[in-house]
Amino acid sequence: MAKKSEWQIEREKIEAEQIKAINALTKEQAKALKNAHIALQDFVMEWSDMFDLSGDTPRKLQNSLYEIRHQFQMTTDRWGNGE
């Protein structure tokens, strides 16, 4: 087997850290992230296909926003307003 390059070693290290972090999430946090991923995926697919959104997609995005806010305590006094 060929020796791994530096970028492969670094990538495997990053993947291991990500898996460890994912496994440390609570069930509710993992669900919030999964729902957000699905909502964002739906948005990107609908927007790129026809530059229009169905009635469910904005609602899914809004619900996902509040799920993530709740599960990760993402209040403006804790996280700031993103600026």
N, C-alpha and C positions, 0 to 999 in steps of 0.2 A: 504494500500500500504506500502511496506517495506521501511524503511529508506534507503536513498541512501548512498552508500559507498563513501569514500574519492576520490577514483579513478573515480567514476562516476561523482561526482561533478566537479572534475578537468577537465574531458573529456568534459563535457557540456560547461564549461567555455571556453575551447580551441575552441570548435566548434562554439560558439557564436562569438568569436573574428575572426575566419576565415570567417564566413559568413559576418560579418561587413566589413572586408577587401575586400572580393570579391565584395560586393555591392558598394564599393567605387571606383572600377576600372572604367576607361573610357570604352566605347564600343570597341574601338580599342585595348586596353590593354587586355580586356577579350577575344577578338577574337584571339590575338597573343598567349595567354596562351592556349586557346582551340586547336589551330592549332598545337602548340608544343606538347601538350598532345597526340593528335591523331598521330602525326609523331613518337613520342617516343613509343607509344603503338604499332604501326605498326612495328617499328624496333625490339622491344622486341619479338613480336609474330613471325616475320619472322626469326629472328636470333635463337630463341630457337627451332623453328620447324625444320629448315633445315640448320642452320648455314650459310645461304646465304641471300642476299638481292636482292629484285627486283630493277629495274631501277628507280622507283618512290620514293622509301623510302629514299635513300640518298638525293635526291632533296628536299623532304618534310622536312627533318631534316635541311638542309641548309637554306631553306626559313624560317623555324620557328626560327632558330638562328637569322637571320637578323630582323625578325619581333619583337622578344623580345628585341634585342639590340636597335631597333628604339623606341619602345613603352616605354621602361623603362630607356632610356638614359644610357645604359650599355656600356660606353666607358672605355677603359683601364685606362685613367687618372682619371676617377671617381670611378671605381670599382677595379682597379688593374688588374693584369693578372692572378689572381686565385691562386697565390702561397702564 
